[in-house]
Amino acid sequence: MAFCPLDYRYGCQDFKRIWSDLGRHERQLEVERALIWAHWKLGRVTESDYNTVASISNPDTVTKERVAEIEAETRHDIMALTKAMAEAAGEAGWCIHLGATSNDIVDTAVALQLRDSIVLLRERLCELITVCADVAERERDTVMLGRTHGQAAVPITFGLKAAVWLDELRRQLIRLDEASPRVAVGKFLGAVGTGAAQGANARELQRLIMEHLGLGVPLATTQVVGRDRYVEYISWLANVATTCEKILQEIRNLQRSELAEAGEGFDVKKQVGSSTMAHKKNPIKSENASGLARIVRSFIIPTYENALLWHERDLANSSSERFTLSHASALGEDVIAKTANVLTNMWVDAERCLENIASQRGLVMAEKVMIELVDAGVPRDEAHEVLRAASFEAVANKEELIDVCSRTPTISAAFSAEELEAMFNPLNHVGVSGELVDEAVALARSAVQ
């Protein structure tokens, strides 16, 4: 019987495999093998013994089921692992776990899980960036209402809106690449970080193990890797999940019936929006991913708490981290993938965007007229007051602002009817939006290549 929603509803199988009990078991075996490999390179273990250990360091030979049987007796997971390995290695079993403490194995195996997670997260993020760049290019010159405080402001382009998302996603990619070498780091200097049990070559042993596994080599550690590394990783997941929710929230808002400017794709042949309201086309995937993004962010607090261990360590972090790292990773990937899917299938109604601008009766062009007045020699404060009064009159009388402006002496004296008409064309007040889109797209495509 499946209990956790991750088992039956959310997340991809690749991520679940990394953080599953089998994924953990595989990587702990790999770390134990790497330890003996390093001892062999330093002359403490024979090549023959290493080869034997290497041959049994797989989940088919040393099964997680056998480890679980031993753990039921020993009540210690890593001791159960080493006993199962020694059992399978025969005479070569003498060197299993040589000089290590349990957390050398645990934290280094987690570093492998983090490394592999970062690889997948980067792939998903690059896919999202590519899709977002496509949207920005396609809608580069689609003029629509810009909104502040939930109200109509001045024109913007959908391309610029997407470029804002795109550049933020690019920054998230930069952050991930910068954080990766700090996050994917193991440790192998024993019970309190002195390296005493590893002997005179302790630091070389640690270096060999980490480099052999493709991990970063730490400087000073206690019995555990510094949890600031996990804080940075979970914080990145929370950050990128927030970026995704920001995008999805905007799409959900634009899909509202009274706006209807953009929204999620909907399979009209098969998909059902509501069990009772047959007309509904709900943005369900955006809502789904937005909810998951909130769960990802919720793991920040326990991750910070897990960094606060007594002296050289205690065990209060262990059970918590089995949730925080695995669930935040899997759900973070799910949010990124779903955001890419929403953007891939998103529709944008350029005609509706223009209709919504027109519904404002020209009010969103008040800034344009004010600026033109200033350029015509009217002081800025005076120009602002002229347009403020004209705008409020248009609202009160439900008139077009251009009609009010045309009979306002300060404005009519400065401009011809043709000039005033041009000022109320929203396409003439989008500034350098196109340039910004082009540069954001170029930088993003370069980053993912």
Buried (B, 14 or more C-beta within 10 A) or exposed (E): EEEEEBEEEBBEEBBBEBBBEBBBBBBBBBBBBBBBBBBBBBEBBEEEBBEBBBEBBBBEBBBBEBBBEBBEEEEEBBBBBBBBBBBBBEEBBEBBBBBBBBBBBBBBBBBBBBBBBBEBBBBBBBBBBBBBBBBBBEBBBBBBBBBEEEEBBBBBBBBBBBBBBBBBBBBBBEBBEEBBEBBBBBBBBBBBBEBEBBBEBBBBBBBBBBEBBEBBBBEEBBBBBBBEBBBBBBBBBBBBBBBBBBBBBBBBBBBEEEBBBBBBBBEEEEEEBEEEEEEEBBBBBBBBBBEBBBBBBBBBEBBBBBBEBEEEBEEEBBEBBBEBBBBBBBBBBBBBBBBBBBBBBBEBBBEBBBEBBEEBBBBBBBBBBBBBBBEBEBEEEEBBEBBEEBBEBBBEEEBBBBBBBBEBEBBEEBBEEEEBEBBBEBEEBBEEBBEBBBEBBEBBBEBBE
